[in-house]
Amino acid sequence: MSRRIVCLRHGQTLWNVEHRFQGHSDIPLDETGIAQAARAASLLASLRPTMIVSSDLQRAFDTASALGRLVGLGVSVDKDLRERGGGEWEGLTREEISAGWPEQFAAWDAPGGEVVTDVAERVSASIRKWAAQLDQDGLLVVASHGAAIRLGIARLMGLPEELWPALGGLGNCSWSVLEEGRKGWRLLEHNAGTLPEPVQSDDSPEITQD
């Protein structure tokens, strides 16, 4: 058995619906988000997680807590799993951002916000820290945020920065699954809403099994 990590994005918030940049703003789940968290918990519980850790922001912590209650685990909190800080853009819609900062919008570089490499480093370092505490066959669930998860995974797998955009985003209460192989962490599923299935193919043995 290998150690595994499930990176779970939080459920829906009102600002998600309104397409507002959330960043470090502490926005709670809305009714749909609460239901999404309950559904995700019911599925992920069958994977028998052994550890749950969450961003300190309420939307992620409440998502993690739905799973924790179901499987009888406490939720550890780590501020390093926060979303990318949005600086002057937090609370603004995409339309407002594009109108006020057209050049920065094109580069998605918020004035006063976090640099993507800094986010990737802090999130991946946090995931590594918590994963190191797992038993050999343990499963860590990390409840975090869309950009934070995407950037953290890219860094964790050692992808060069120019390839980070190759990883797409995650929907609310969707997750990505990583497994530790002989050559490091590898991505088994990304932006999933169903449980992973065993892979059988003509690919190399290292990819299809360990």
Secondary structure, DSSP 4 states (H G I P E B T S, - for coil): ---EEEEEE---BHHHHTTB--TT--PPB-HHHHHHHHHHHHHHGGG--SEEEE-SSHHHHHHHHHHHHHHT--EEE-GGGPPPP-GGGTT-BHHHHHHH-HHHHHHT--TT---HHHHHHHHHHHHHHHHTTS-TT-EEEEEE-HHHHHHHHHHHTT--GGGGGGS----TT-EEEEEEETTEEEEEEEEESS------SSS-HHHH--
